[in-house]
């Protein structure tokens, strides 16, 4: 599946609602770190929004790029954006 195909599967953050530290329905974000972040991978993924908060604490900031309902889609998109094979 190409990055374009995966992007079409992404959902809007308004499609889920907060449920404690996660969302209902569970969702998985792909986040972009700042270009100034000294990290080996610029794009990270994890349970939304808890992972976003962890990345902000660790790197100062990050941006939600894509939000998915399936973790496998988030893994594949992060790998594609990082230039790696999932």
ZIMO-V471881 format. One record per backbone hydrogen bond with DSSP energy under -0.5 kcal/mol. NH is the residue of the N-H (numbers start at 1). CO is the residue of the C=O. E is the energy in kcal/mol with one decimal. If there is no record, write none. Layout:
nh:NH co:CO e:E
nh:NH co:CO e:E
//
This chain:
nh:6 co:2 e:-2.4
nh:7 co:3 e:-2.5
nh:8 co:4 e:-1.5
nh:9 co:5 e:-0.6
nh:9 co:6 e:-1.3
nh:10 co:6 e:-0.6
nh:10 co:7 e:-1.0
nh:11 co:67 e:-3.3
nh:15 co:12 e:-2.3
nh:16 co:13 e:-1.1
nh:17 co:24 e:-1.9
nh:19 co:22 e:-2.5
nh:22 co:19 e:-1.4
nh:24 co:17 e:-2.9
nh:25 co:23 e:-0.5
nh:28 co:68 e:-2.9
nh:29 co:46 e:-2.5
nh:30 co:66 e:-2.7
nh:31 co:44 e:-3.2
nh:32 co:63 e:-2.9
nh:33 co:31 e:-0.5
nh:33 co:42 e:-3.0
nh:34 co:61 e:-0.7
nh:37 co:34 e:-2.0
nh:39 co:37 e:-1.6
nh:42 co:40 e:-0.5
nh:44 co:31 e:-2.5
nh:46 co:29 e:-1.6
nh:48 co:27 e:-2.3
nh:50 co:21 e:-0.7
nh:51 co:47 e:-3.0
nh:53 co:49 e:-1.9
nh:54 co:50 e:-1.9
nh:55 co:51 e:-2.6
nh:56 co:52 e:-2.3
nh:57 co:53 e:-2.0
nh:58 co:54 e:-2.4
nh:59 co:55 e:-3.2
nh:60 co:56 e:-1.7
nh:63 co:32 e:-2.0
nh:65 co:30 e:-3.2
nh:65 co:63 e:-0.5
nh:66 co:30 e:-1.5
nh:68 co:28 e:-2.7
nh:73 co:70 e:-0.7
nh:74 co:70 e:-1.5
nh:75 co:71 e:-2.7
nh:76 co:72 e:-2.2
nh:77 co:73 e:-2.4
nh:78 co:74 e:-2.6
nh:79 co:75 e:-2.2
nh:80 co:76 e:-2.3
nh:81 co:77 e:-2.8
nh:82 co:78 e:-1.9
nh:83 co:80 e:-1.1
nh:84 co:79 e:-3.6
//
